[in-house]
Amino acid sequence: MTEPQPLAAAAPRPAFDLHAVTERVAVQSRFVRPLLDAVGQVVVGQQRMVERLLIGLLAGGHVLLEGVPGLAKTLTVSTLAAAVRASFQRIQFTPDLLPADLVGTLVYNQAEGRFAVKKGPIFANVILADEINRAPAKVQSALLEAMQEHQVTIGETTFPLPRPFLVLATQNPIEQEGTYPLPEAQVDRFMLKVVVDYPSREEELAIMRRMARTEEAPRIAPVVGPEEVLAARAVLDDLYVDERVEGYVVDLVLATREPRRYGLQALEGLVAFGASPRATIHLNLAARAHAFLDGRAYVTPEDVRALAPDVLRHRVTVTYEAEAEEVTPEQVVGRVLEKVEVP
């Protein structure tokens, strides 16, 4: 009988050069300020939403925007896409949308006697999935391969999607008629779920003064290209994440699955399903992107805490008992952040 072999020891971490990585962050983040200024020419306020969209762009994670109508969700996404020198497609999700309308289909060419591939609008760098919860499950499932694998299969052929590839989706939380709940598998593929709130009084006054006109909104010129975005992504991989910060990320996610283990006995029976391992990956990446935007070559616990609600809120499923007690996933995440010890 063969003896079990011992597990190989973890490879030692390579030496980290703080000065060199900080210089790379400074160089590769030069486009951030011009990009924010360009978006600010059209969109008033909503800095948090714009920052989260940038984090998704940098970390290669899809973003779901949830808010009532009129909060500039669609305008912000289309403006950001216009500021990036990349292909952009807006897809209006409707109940009669078909998977072929999204990914493409095979069309028979009678003259040549063969089928040809007609690619759909999914073949673009930035996809605006407007009112994504208005399309039925068969259309949502067509997005799964694209969002996770960055490829699409039409017939028997698989086609890679362009890089970078980003899905920015919007949904309305208050209108239920004619909407479909997103499948859990698809919800989990969104790195961030951003809840968009109303603007302040000062911001609303500025919105009125800028937008209450009969003339069209100003057009903005692209300020960054796909190559610069991909170069910035490469820097994220070199940012320093201390082992204690990595442990903090894992503890936050595990606390949503095993609340009693972290002293959260009050959550027993209130959480049906906690966050998936994909949440751990996405929280790490989002924290790196947050540090990058701040011009740092290292990740702090504050980066993790800033992004944890957006990464976890859509990955926690509460029980019927929690719904009866009006306990929301957001409240669960809030209690986790309060209880889990910060390194």
N, C-alpha and C positions, 0 to 999 in steps of 0.2 A: 504494500500500500504506500502510495507516494505521500511524503510528509508535506504539510502545508507550508508554502513559502512565506516568509515574513514580508510585510508591505514595505515597499521602497520608501526611504525617507524623503520628505518634501525637499524640493530643490531650494537651495539658499537664494534669498532675494539678491538681485544685482545691486551694486552700489548706486546710490542715488545722488546725483549732482544737482543740488538745489539751484545754484546759480545758473547752470546751463539750461535747465528746464524752465526757469523763470524767464530767461531771455527768449526761449522759444515761444512761451506763452505770450510775451509782449509783442513778438513779431507776428504771430499767427492770429492774434486777436485785434489787429489794427482795423479790421473791417467792422467790428462790433459797433463802435460809436457812429460811423457814417450810416450804418444800417438802421440803428435806432433813430437817428435824426431823420432819415428818409421816411420811415414809418410814421414818425411824429408829425410830418408835414400833412398827413391825411387823418391820422387817428389821434384824438385828444384823450389823454389819460390812459387808463387800462395798462399801466406799466407792468403790473404783475402778469397779465395775460400775455403781453408781448414778450416778457422775459421767459415765460414757460414755453412759448413757441420757439424761441431761440434755443432753449435748452434741448427741446426735441430735435431741432435742426442739427445742433452740434453733436448730440449723443446718438443720433440715428433712431430716435424713438417716436412713434406715432402719438398724436395728442388728440384727446376728445374734449371739446369745449361744450359746457352745459350752461345755459342761461336763458332767461326769458327773451322774447323777441325785442329787437331794437337796441341791443347792447354792443353793436359793432363787431360781432363775432366774424361774420362773413367778410365784412370790410377789412378787418385786421388781417385775416388770412390772405385775402387776395392782394392786399397792399404789401405784405411781407413777401409773397411770391413774386410780385412785380419788382421788388428791390433786389431779388436774387436773379442773376442772369441764368435762368434755367427754365425748362419747359414746365408749363402749368396747365392743369385741366380742372375745371369746376364741373362736378357731377351732381345734378339735382336728384336726390333719392326720392322716388315716388312709389306708391303701391304697385304700379304696373311695370316697374323696371325689371328687366330680365338679366340674368348673368351675362348673356352675350352682349348686352348693351354696355357692360362694364369692361369685360376682359377681351371681347372680340369673338369671332366665330369663323367657321369655314364656309366659303362661298364658292359655288360651283361655276367654273368658267366654261361655258358651253363651247366657245370657239376652240379652246385648247383641250377640252375633254378631261379636265382635272379640277380638283378643289384647290383653292388658294386661301391663304390666311388673311383675314381682315382684322387688324389689331384694333382693340378698343381704346377708350380714353385713359385706361389705367397705365398706359405706357408713357408716363411723364415723370419728371422729377418730383413735383409737388402736386398732390391730389387734394382738392377741397371736396370732401364728401358732405354736402350740405343737407341738413336734416336727415342724418344717416338712419335714424330709427323709423323712418317712413317706408323703408323697403322691407319686403318679406325675408324670411330666413334663408331661402335659396340664394338670394342676392348677397346677403351677409356672408354666407359660407363661401361664396366666390372670392371674397376679399381675404379669406384666411391664408391661403397659400401666398398671395401677394404680400401681405403684411409681415408674415413670419419668414418666408423663404426668399422674398424679393425675386420671385419668378412667377410665371403664369403658364399654365398648360392649356393649349388649344388643340383639340383633337388628340393626336398622339405625340405632339411636339411641345417641348417646354422651352419657353423664351425667357431669358433674363430681363429684369427691369432695369432702367437706367439708374446710375448712381450719381448723386444721392437719391434715395426714394423715400418719400415722406407722405403719410396720410394724415391730414388735419381735418377732423370731423366736427360737425356741430349738431347739437340736438336741443330740443325744447323740453324742459322738465314739467311744464304745466299742462300741455295739450296732449290728451290721451287718445282722442278719437283719430283713427287712421294711422296709429303708430304701432310698432312692434318692439317688444323688448329685445335688446341685443343679446345674442347668445353669450354665455359665460366665456366660452373659448375665444370669442372675438374681443370681448371687453378686456380680457387678460392681456391681449396683444397691444393694447394702448399703454405706452409708458406712463403717461400722465392723464388724469382726468381733472380738468381745471373748471372750477365753478366760478362763473363770471358774475360779478355783482354790479349793482347800479353805481354810476359815477357820483362823485361828491357834488355839492352845489356849485363850487367854483368850476369844476370840470364841465358840468352840464351847461353853465353859462357860456363857457368857451366853445362847447359843441354847437350851441344855438347860433352864436355869432359867426362861426365858421361854416356851418352846414345849411343854415336857413337862407339859402340863395337859390336862384333859378339856374345859375350856371353850373356846369359840371364840376365835379371835384378835380383838383389838380392831379395830373399824371406825374409819376415819379420815375426817374431813370434808375436802371440797375446799378448797384454799388458793389456787388460781390458775385463771384462766379462759383460754379460747382467745384472747381479745383481747389479754391481757397477754403471752402467748407470741408472738403475731404482732408485737406492738410491740417485744418484745425482739429478734426476728429482724431488724427494720428497723434496729436499732442496729448489728447485726453488719456491715451493709454500709458503715457509716461508720467502722469501726475502721481504724486506720492500719497498713498493711503495707509496710514499706520494700522498695525494689527488690531489695536484697541478700537479704532474707528470701524474697521471691517467687522469686528465682533459686535459692535453697537448696531450696525446694519442688520446683521443676522438676528440679534436679540429682538429688535423691533418687529421683524417679520414673524419670528417664532412666537412672540407674545400674542399675536393675533390668532395663532393656532392652539397654543397651550397657555391660556391666561393664568391658570392656577400656578404653574411653574414660576411665574414672574410676580406672584403676589396679587394677582388680579382676580381674586375669588368672586368679586361682584359681577364679573363678566361670564361666570359659569352659567351655561344654559342660554346665553344670549347670542353667542356666535355659532352659526351653523358651519361655516367654512372660513378658514383664515386665508391669508395671502399665500400665493404660490411661490415656488422657487424663482419664477421669472420676476417676482417683485424684488427679490434680493439683488438680482442682476441689474434691474432697472434703477433701483434706489442708489446703487453704487455709481452707475453711469451718470445719473441725473446730478448726484452730488459733485462728481468730477466736473461736469459742465457748469455747475453753479460756481465752483471755485475758479474755473477758467474765465468766466465772465467777470469775476472779481479780480482777475489778474494774478491769481496765486497758483503756485506749482504744487500745492498740497491741499488735501481735503480735511476739513475740520468737522467736529460733531454738529456745529451750527449749519453747515451745508446740508448734512443729512436731515436735521430737524426741519429745515426750511422746505425740503421737497417731500418729506414723508407723507403729509396729508394728501398731496396730489398723486403720489405713487400708490398709496394703500387704499384710499377711500372707495375705489371701484372694485377692489379685490376682496373685500370683506363682506360676507353674506351673513345677515343676522337671522335669528330664528323667529317663528311666529310669536313666541313669548316676548321677544325684544320689540317686535312691532306693536304688540298690545301695550307694552310699557313705553312706547314712543321713543325707543332707543335706536338711534341711527348709526350706520357705519362710521360716519364722521365722529360721532361721540365715542365710539369704540376706539378709533385711532387716537383721539385726543387723550383718553384715559391711558392708553399704552404709552404715549409720549410722556405723560406725567409720571408714570410708575417706573419705566425702565431706566436704570441708572445711566447717566451720561458720563462717558469716560473723560 
